[in-house]
Amino acid sequence: MVKREFTIDTGTEEIQTEGHAHKNVALKYLMKRRRSVLMTRSAVKVEKLFSELPTFIIVKGKQIAHKYKINWERMGINEFEGSRFVFTLNEIRD
């Protein structure tokens, strides 16, 4: 399967990337954002990064754009919980 070019629009920035499908591109981007929050040790910086996580994302291909609503949740409160920040990705149909 050939990778295609996509543009991720978060409302504040647009990112050029490659991938196979719209949803997979969105998941890969959100997992990177989640990882940056998980690997931060400073509690103040974690709160700042968590508040800046996108809640709405548009993945644009050459012809079709898919819109997704993201629901972020905090699961654990201990320092090294495995899935402290989980998200659900729901496609918005026009």
N, C-alpha and C positions, 0 to 999 in steps of 0.2 A: 504494500500500500504506500502510495506516494504522499509525502508531507505537503500540506498546502499552507499558504500565508494567511494569517488572521490578524485582526486588530482588536485588542482588548480595550474597551472604553469603560473606565470606572467613574466617570463624571469629573474627576480632577485631573486625570492623565490618560493618555492613549499609548499603548504599548504594542509594538510590532512583534509577532512571534510566529512560529510554525507548529503545525500539528496535523492530526488526522481528522478530528471531528470537533464541532463547536463545544460540546460539553466536556470533552477530554481536555481541551485547551483551557477552559474555565477552571476545571478541577486542578490542573497542574499549577496555574497561577495562584489559586487560593491556598493550595498546600504550601507553596513557597512563602506566602504571607503568614500563614499559620506557624510555620517553622521559625520565622524570624521572631515571632512573639514568644514561642516556647523557649528559644535559646537565649533570651535576654534575662539577665539576672536581677537587674535593678527593678524594684517594684513600681517605682514612679514611671520608668520608661515602659514597662509592660502595660500599665494603665493607659499611657499615651498611645502606644501602638494599637492596643485593643480598641480604643475609641476611634481610631482612624481606619479600621478595617472596613472594606466596602460592604454595603448592604444591597447594592444593586449593580449589576454588571451587564454589559452588552458585548457579545463576541461577534465581530463582523467578518464575514468571508468576502469573497469577490462579489457574490450575488445575493446572499442571504445573511441576515443578522438575527441572532438569537438573544433574547433578553432573559436574564435570570435574577431572581430575588434570593438573597443569601440571609439565612437566619443563624447568627453566631450565638453560641451558648457556652457558659463556663461549667465545667463538670466537677473538677476537683479543686481543693483549696490548698493541698500540701504542695511543697516545693517541687517535687519530681513526679507528679501525677502524669501518667502516659498520655492521656487525651484530655488535657485541661481545657482546651478550646476546640470545640467541635462545631461543625456547621452543616446545614442542610441547604441543598441547592434545588430550587423550584423554578421550572421554566415558566415564563409568562407568555401566554398565548394572546395575540392581538385579536 
